Each structure stands twice: as C-alpha cells, then as structure tokens.
Amino acid sequence: MGFQLSAIDTVDTIDAATFKKNYLDARRPLVIKDLTRNWPSVEKWTPEYLKQVVGNKVVPLYDNAKADPSKPVNSAATQMPFDDYIDLILSQPTELRIFFFNIFKQAPQLLNDVTLPKDLMGGFIESMPAMFFGGSDSVTFLHYDIDLSHIFHTHFHGRKHVILFENKWKERLYCLPNATYALEDYDVANPDIDKFPALNGVEGIELFLEHGDTLFMPTGWWHWMKYVGGGYSLSLRAWDRSWAIKAKSLYNLTIQRKFDDVMKTTFKKRYMDWKEELAVKRANKALAEGRPL
C-alpha cells in the first residue's frame, strides 16, 4: 500500500469569500491557476532575464545529502555565481538548489512584477518574499515551515512535483524531536513501507505545479518537492490570525531552533541518533494506537 494520496482542489480563479470559507479557515491546500494572470513575471522572468538582473552574485547552494549533525539545518554544501548556476540547472541534472533566496535585495525592480493576493486575505509579510531554484535531481526534504505562516507558492519555468501532508500526521511521518522535518531515510515518492511501517495509510495530497500555477499551503502543512527539470519558484508568506499559532511560531524560531542547534553542535552524532530513535518509537506508537483518529 503506502501513502494514500489524493488530488488537490484546483481552480482557475476564486473569490475571497469562497477562499476564506473553504481553504483559509479550513486550512486546506489549493492550486489557483490564474492568480498570476496579471503578473508581469509570468512572461518576463525567463532564465536569461534573471541572469541579467542578478548577474554573478555568489549564492549558497544546497544538495540532497542528509543533514550534518554538527551543523545547523539548511547549511550550504557549496556556492556558485548565480548566472553560472542558472546555466547549470538548464543544461544538466543536478541536486544543487538555492534555498530561500531574497532575490529582491539584488534586483528590487522585480518586486514590480508580482502582486500580493491581498484581495484573498491579509497578513502578508511584505519583507519576506523569497525564491527557490533547483535542478532536475534536486529535492526539498519533507518538512513544515518553522514560522507556521501561510504560503502562496508560485512556480516558474517547467514543473514541480509536490506531496503534502496535514500536520496531524507528523508522528506517523517520523518527525524528529525539536525539529520541523522528518527522518531523511525514506523516499517520500516511493517509501519502503516494510522499513517504515508507520507511513502505511498516511493520507496526503499529490500535485504537479506548472509554469504560473500558485499553490496555497496553509500553516503547518508538511511538504516535499522535486523539480521536474530546472526551474524556480516564488513564496509569499502571510501570518495566521491565531495568536496561539503566532506564539508557537515565535517559540519555534527562538527557543526550539536555538536549543536544537546547541545540542547538535555539542553532542553531534549522539544527539542525532537519539532524535532518530525517538522519531521511530513515536511513529510506531502512533501506528499501534491508530493515531491520528
């Protein structure tokens, strides 16, 4: 068996009332095909144009390797001039990807090419638009965002394979203690259920984003992403209105992250082994108890 994956709700357009009732308040993902119909970026942001405006700015690059226990999460594997990197992902498969790149600091004129979807909801964090780039072998490991924001994720150039899980499944997904990501020992696209039995029957959503599509990911949703050919995406973030979620976000970003970094730096592999063992124990217990109910 394995994961129980269903298709995502998809619309061309949606009005604010329907969006609020069926997706924002319900915290349910949605693909909006035409949210970007008036964005200049859809036609303008070609690879050559982005190379022109960003140039040879050296950027950190990440690969698919399992996290180094002696380093904080999201530590770069290498670096490269931006224009050379774009040539790389368009010419050959590569695991290398750019993570959470504020391209607008390098080329602020690009902000004129996108429009925050304030007609659908408020609370956008206007200082935090970010881009993500990847080659055809690059994978974004399974995680949920530590700041617990809502995300509008628009893809450009090619396709992106996405698998989503509601946060209620976190234990069954082998979530590591003091972290917002899962064990990196299983292939999300084709998990080994014999080795990781708690994954069996976990319900999720599978989709492919095309050029110009926007995925709305509500707060706390787990996501795994794989580039189908070299491409790039833009994430716009918005705060959840719940003060409980905002408080949890603050805790994650300060106390939990700092504690986890200190423990990894101090105890290295011993701490990571403990985290992984506890993740497995919690997953097996949740499976045995039939959770989530």
Secondary structure, DSSP 8 states (H G I E B T S, - for coil): ---EEEE--EES---HHHHIIIIITTT--EEETTTTTT-THHHH--HHHHHHHHTT-EEEEB-S----TTS-TT--SEEEEHHHHHHHHHHS----EEEEE-HHHH-GGGGGG----TTT---B-TT--EEEEE-TT-EEEEE--TT--EEEEEEESSEEEEEEE-GGGTTTTTB-TTSSBB-SSS-TTS--TTT-GGGTT-EEEEEEE-TT-EEEE-TT-EEEEEEESSEEEEEEEE--S-HHHHHHHHHIIIIIHHHHHHHHHHHTHHHHHHHHHHHHHHHHHHHHTT---
